Amino acid sequence: MQCYRRVVWSFSRSNLIRAFSQVDGSDGSIRSGGGSFAKKEQAQEDQYFRRLNQEQLHHLKESHEEEIDHHAQAIKQHEEAIKRHKRKIEQHESASRDQK
């Protein structure tokens, strides 16, 4: 029974908090006032997000390039291993021919 009361109280409390607070978060925002300050703020935000986007794309590109280099090195190692194994097969075949 106590658990039920706690759940109901926390649910009711959160509903009260939501009811008395604004959802859009525009309390005291310069942008909501309009004018040149709002335009300047919008321009700064746009510039910030463009720069952030460019940085993220740059890091993503670097990550892909590193991954490509890693895979290229792995391919080289695998090709060398294939050549080494082919040489060993040839050596075994020649040794078995010599024994006959």
N, C-alpha and C positions, 0 to 999 in steps of 0.2 A: 504494500500500500504506500509506503514512503517513496519508493522509486517512482510510482505513478505520479505522486504529487510533485516530485522534483522535475520530472519531464514536463509536466503541464506548466509549472512555474517558469522553467527556462524557455519554453516555447512562447508563453505569454509575454515574458520579458523581452525577448527578441522582437516580437511583433510590435511592442510599444516603442522600442528603440527605432525600428524602421518607420513607424508612423510619425515620429517627431523629427526625423532627419530627412534632408532632401536627398533624393536619389541621384540627381545629375551632378552633384558636387560643385555647383557653381557659386557657392557662398564666397563673396569677396573677390571673385575672379575679375581681373582687369578686362579680359576679353568680353565678358558679358556686358560691360559698360559701353563697348563700341569705341569708335574714334581711332585716332592715330596710334594710341598705345595698343589697342587691340590688333591693329594691322602689323605693328612692329613685333608684338609677341607672336603672332601667327607666322611671320617671316622667320623669326628666330627658331621657332619650333620646327618649321619645315626644313630649315638649314641643318638643324641638329639631326633630324631623322634622315636626311639625305646623306650626311656625313657618316652617321651610324651604319646606314645601309651599305655605303661604299666600303667601309672598314670590314663589315661582315663578308661582303663579296670578295674582298681582297684576301681575307683569311681563308675563306672557302676555296678560292683558287689555289692558294699556297698549299692547302691541305691536299687537294687533288693532285697537284704537281708532285708532292712528296710521295703520295700513294703510287702514282705512275712510276716514279723513279724506283720505288721499292719493288714493284712488280717487274720492272725491266731487269733489275738485278737478280730477282728470283728466276726469271726466264734464262738469263745467262748461266746461272748456276745449274739449272736443270739441263740446259743444252750441253754444258761441260760434262755433267754426270752421264748423260746419254752417250757422248763420245767415249768417255772412259769405259763405260760398260760394253760398248761395241768393240773397243780394243781388246778388252778382256775376253769377250766371246771369240774374237778372231784368234787370240793367243791360245785359248782352249781348243779351238778347232784345229789349229796348226799343230798343237802338241798331240792331239789325238790322231792326226794324219801321220805324224812322225812315228808314233808307236805302232802303227799298222804295218 
